[in-house]
Amino acid sequence: MNRENFIEGAKTLSTEHGLKILDSLRKGNWVIASDLADELGMHIGTATKSLTSLHKCGFLERRKSKRKTRPAYEYRLKVDRIVLELDLEETSVDVQDDVSMFYLSFLNSISHKATRMGWASLEEEVARELGYDDESFADIVAKELFPENDGQRPDPRPVFKQFVSKVRKAFVSNLGESATLRIFKSAAKEASEDYPEICEKYHLLEDVEVGRDG
């Protein structure tokens, strides 16, 4: 898998609905975006974007819908096992994408942990404090860390540091300092366990704001 598809697959699978979509597709039926949106309680635009992304990465088959409705694509799983395998020979020597994978792991983890503490009712407030309206945390992360700018990708570290600082302030204002620190420390630990070599080599724990309070 080339670098572009690796990042695309990782971004899609790390969203709130990523694994739920795969679980639904395991049934083996052809589905259209509206079916998936109804089943999982998600916006049809999110379903369409996710299915398109997974197809682009080679995980799904696609065909024109045979239903007597408006034109649409149907999708089903192409494989029984999803593997994000990066062909290093096709990549450059820079480490931007490796570092970004650690960041995605960390942000995905704080999202899941906050959900268990009442994130569902807080997400709208946090998104507003981050300067967004009617956007999910996963979509905000994608826009902040992977902006569209004519193919030029910024250095992820300063981008991430600025973003995570804003996220931390938003969490603190909604959950309090103590709860926020617990969530960030636990998420940092999980991300470092997912990517230990990258984390250690590039000192990435310094980027996630877990040391300022002890």
N, C-alpha and C positions, 0 to 999 in steps of 0.2 A: 504494500500500500504506500502511495506517495505521501509526502508531507501534507499536502492540501487536504486529501481525503482523510488522513489520520486525524487532523485537527477538526475537520468537519464532523466525523463520526464521534469523536470524544465530546465535542460541544453538544451534540444532539442527545447522546446517551446520558450525559450528566445533568440534563434538565429535569425538572420535577416530573415530567411525564415520560421520560425516555424509556425506562425499564417497563413501565406499565404498557406502553405501546408494543414492546416486544412480547410481553406476556399475552396481550390480546391477539397478536399475529400468530402466535404459536398454535392457534386453533386450526390454521391451515387454510382458512377461507380467504377469498378475494374480498378486499374491503376498499371503500372509498373514504375520503377524508371526513365526510359528514357522518358516516357510520361510526368511525372512530371517535369523533368529537362527542356524539351522543352517548356512546358507551362509557367514555372516560370523563365526561363532564368538562370538556375543554373547549376552547374557542376553535372554530373550524379553520381559522387562519393558522393557528398553532399546529393543528393536526396536518394540514397541507404542507406546511414548512418542514415538519418532522419527517413525513413520509417521503417528500422530495429529497431531503438530505440523506436519509437512509438508503434510498435508491441510488443516489449519486455515489455513495460509498460501496455499492455492490452487494448490499445485504438483502435487498428486496427485488422481486420481479415486478414489472409494470406492464399494463396493457390498457387499451381504451375500453371504457366501461361498455358492457353489452346491455345495460339496463335502459328502459325507455324513459330516461330522464334527460336533463341537460348534459352535454358532453362532460366527461370526467375521466380521470385515470383510476384504475383499480390496482391494489398492491397486495402482495403476499410475500412471506419469507422465502428467500432463495436458498438459505442454508439453515441447518439445525444448530450451528454453533457460531456465535459472533466473536471474531478475534480482531482486535486492533493491533495489527502487525506493521511496524514501520520499517521500510527498506532503507537502511542507513546509507547504502551506496548511492541512493538517489537524492540524498539530502546534502545541504551545505554543512560546513563545520560549525556554524553558529549554534547557539543553544537556546534561541528564543522560544521555540516550540516546547522544548523539554521543560523550561522554566514555567511556561504557560500552563502545562499540564499539572504542575504542583499547585499553581494558583487556582485552577479550576477545581481541583480536588478539595482544596481548603474552602473555597466559596460554596461549593456544593454541600460540604459538611456543615458549615454554619447555617445554611438554609434548612437542612433536615433537622438539625438540633433546635433551631428556633421554632420550627413547626410543632415540635413536641411541647414547646413552652407557650404556644398560642400564636405562632406566626401567622396563621390563617387570618386572624383578625387584625394583625399588625402590618401585613405586607403593604397594604395601600398607603398607610401612614409613612412607612419607611421609604417607599418608592417616591412619595411626594417630597420627602425631605432630601432625597437624592436628586430632585429636579425632574421627576417623571410623573406622568399621569396615566393611569390605566395600563400599566406595564407590569409584567411579572418580574420577579427578581432574576430569573434565568435570562430573560430577554435583556434586562438592564446590564447584566454581566457581559453578555455577548457584545452589546453595543460599546461598552466601556473598554473591554480588553481587546476586542477585535473590530475596531472601527473601519468603515469602508472609506479608503482614501487613495483611489487610483492604484491599488496594488502595493503601495508603500506601507510597510508595517513598522510602527514605532517600537522602540525598545520597550519590552513589557514591564521591566522593573519599575521605572518611575511612574508609568501609567498605573500599574497595580498599586503602588504605594499611595498614590494620591486617591485612588478609588477606595481602597480598604480603609483609609483614614476617614473618608466620608461615611462609609458603611458603619464603622465603629461608632461614630458620633450619633448616627441615626439609631443604632441599637441601644446605645446608652440612654438616649432621650425616651425610648419606649420601654426598655427592659431594666434599666438601671446599670450602674457601673459593675457591680459584683456579678450579676447574671451574664452580662456581656463578656466579661473577662473569662468566666468559666467556659462559655461557649467557644470563644476564640482559642483558648488554650487547648481544649479538647479537640477542636477541629484541626489545629496546627499539629497536634500529636498524630492524628489519623493521617493527615496529608504527608507528614514526614515518614510514617510507616509505609505509605503507598509508594513514595519516591525517595527512599533513604539516601541513595548515592547522589542524586541531584541536589537534594536538600542540604547534605553535608558539604558537597563540593562548592556550592555557590552561596552557602550561608543564608538560605532562604527563610529561616525562622525569624531573621532580623526584619523581614518585610511584612510580617503579619500582625505586628503590634500586640504582642503578648507579654512583653517584658517590662512595660512601663510601670506596672503596678505590682511588681514582685514576681 
